[in-house]
Amino acid sequence: MLENNYPKPKADVVWDAIALHSLAEIADRREPEVALVHFGAHVDVMGLRMEEIPPSLIDDTLSLYPRIGMKAAFTEALAEVARKKPYTAIGTGLADIGRRLVHGLEIPNVCDIIHAAPFES
């Protein structure tokens, strides 16, 4: 965005919205744009909080932007991330996708990592 002459404060909000979209406890405390990206992503991907959107708006949106193969394509894209970078999945929903869709994938359990830390206590 900066290369296209957007003001740095606006570019910073976009960066925060992307970086924080999966963290409700943070996104809800930031600029409205950040919370909106979080909310929109969760409605779009999982249908969370759909009851807060008028059904007519959902129908209009789906008629303009049909979800042709979205579930399969999205989960496969995330499975590819888990396949290539399994440590990025630790403690996230990506771990669930990786364990289910990537045969033989081993994603360390957070409890095991904590207990294996090189500290006496």
N, C-alpha and C positions, 0 to 999 in steps of 0.2 A: 504494500500500500504506500509505503514511504517513497518508493521508486516512482509511483504514479502521483506524487505530490499531495497525498492525503495528509492532513495535519497529524502530528505525532500523537496527540491525545486521543484522536479517533482511532488511529492504528493500534494504540495500546488497548483500547476497549475491545476491539476485534480480537486481538491476541488473547486477552483475558477470557473472552467469551468462548473461544475455541479451547483454550487450555483448561478451563474450569467447567466445561459443559457437563461433566459426569459427577461433579461434586456439589450436591444440593446444599449442604451446610455452608458452603462458601458462595456459590453462585447466587443464592437468595440474598446475600448481604452486599452484593456489588451493584454496579450500575444496572438499570432496568434491562439494557440490551444483553447483559451477561445472563441475567435470570431468564430472559425470554429464550435465548439459545438453549439453555439447560432444559427449560420446560418443553420447548418445541422438539428437541431431540428425543426426549423421553416419551412424549406423545407419539412421535413418528415411529420410533423403533419398537416400543413396548405397549403403547396404548395407555400409559399411565396418566391419570387425571383427565382422561377424555370426557368424563362427565361434566367437566367445567367448560366445555366448548359446545356451543349450540350445534345440534345435529345437522342443521341445514348448512352450516359452515363446513362441517366434516364432509358432507355429501358433495358440496360444490368443489371443495379442494380435491377430493378423490376423483371427481369427474374430469377435472383439469389435469391432475397428476396421478394417474392410476399407479398402483403399487405392483406392477407386473414383475413377479419374481423377487420382490424386495427381501422377504424373509430369508430365502435361500442364498441370495447374492450377498446380503449383509453378513449373515453368519459365516459364510465361506470366506469372505474377506477378513473377518476377525480371526477365523481359524488359521488363515495364512500368517497373520501377525504372530499368533501363538506358536505356530510351527517354526517361524524364523527367529523369534525372540521370546522364548518361553519365560525368561525371567521378568519380562515386562508384564506378565499375566499374574504374578504373585499378588494375592490379596485383592483381586479384581474380578469382575464378571467375565473378563476375558479368560480366566482360568476355567470357568464352567464350560465355555465354548470349546476351549482347547481340549479339555478332558473328554468331552463328548464327541468331538468331530475329528480329532487328530489321533489316529491309532498309535498307541504306544507312547504318547507324549507324557513326560513326567514333569509336572510343575511342582516345585517344592511347596510344602505346606508352611504357612507363616509360623505356626507353633514349632515346627521342627527347626526352622531357621533361628528363632529366638533361643531355643534350648541348645543349639549348637554354637551359639555365639562364643567367642573366645574369652569369656569372662567367668570368674569364679561364681559370681552370683548375679 
